[in-house]
């Protein structure tokens, strides 16, 4: 995400690097989406819950990747098209309905911000 944001900065202006990063972020999100949600508890050998965890979830990764990139991507037409297409692909391949809805919502936020730029 950081590399994509820097690539889209006015001083660098390298949308093709940003697009490559967006592709990699989309591939990673697609892979994460297909995994089982992380366990929130660790159990001892007798099955008693011992440690409560606060794992990162799919929506945390989605927000970290595309939510933070949104304003940078929205300002560049090529990066915007790429990010929207990437989010569409992740949504199409989603196996968890909740995650699909989250990706579609992020797509809508990005599209709205892109139209406002």
N, C-alpha and C positions, 0 to 999 in steps of 0.2 A: 504494500500500500504506500509506504513511504517513497519508494523509488518512483512509482507512478505519479504521486503528487509532485515530487520534485521535477520529474520530466515534463509535467504540464505547467510548471512555473514560467512566468514571462522571461526570466533570465536564461532558461534552458530551452523551452519551447521544442520539445521532442515528443510529439504525440505517438510516434511509432514505438518508442520504448514504453510509454504508458500503455499502449494497446497490448503489447506483449505481456506486461504485468497483469493487466486485466484478464487476459486469457489464462494465465497461471492461477490467478485468484479464483476464477470461475471453475477451473479444473479441481482445485483444492476444495472449494465449497461443494462441488458435485460429489466428491469422494466422501467428505464429512457427512453430507446429507444421507448417504446410503448406510452409514453406520448406526448401530444401536445407540440410543442416548446413554451418556455416561452414568455410572452407578453413583448414587449419592451417599451410600453407606458402606463401611467396611465392617465385616462380621468376624467374630472369633470362631474357633474350631467347633464351638457348640451352637453356632448360629445366632448368637446374641449380637445385636448392633453395638459397635464400640466407637466408631469414629464417623462423624457426619462430615461429608466433603461438600465443597461448593464448586463443582466442576464448571468449566466453560461449556456452553451449549451452542448449538448451531446458530441461534440468533445472535449470540455474542460475536461469533466469527463473521457473520453477515454484516452486522453493524460496524465492526472494526474494519472490515475490508471496504465495502461499498458505501456504507453510511459516511465514513470519513472522507472518502474520495468524491462524494457526490458534487460538491461545489466546484472542484477542479475539473471533473469530467464534464459537467454541464456546460462549461465555458468553451469546450473544444468540440466542434461537430464530429470529427472522426472518432475521438475517444468516446463521445456520447453514444454514437451508433454502435460502437464495439461493446460498450458496457451494457447497453440495452439488449443487444443480441446475446451476450453472455448470460445475463440474468434470465432471459427467455429460455436458453438452453438448460440452465440449472433447474428452472421450474418444470420444464418438460420432462426432465429425467428424475424428478423428485419422487421418492417412494413414500414419504411421510406427508400427509395432507397438510399438517400444520406448517411444516417447513416450506411447502409449495406456496401456501398463503403468505408467509413471511417474505419469500423471494418476490412474489407478485406485488406485494405492497412496496417493497424497495424499488422495484421496477417503476411503479407508479410515482413514487417520490422523485426518482431520478428524472423521469419523463417530465413531470411538472416543473422541476427546477430547470431542466434544459429548455423548456418552452419559455421560461421567464428570463432566460439569458439573452 
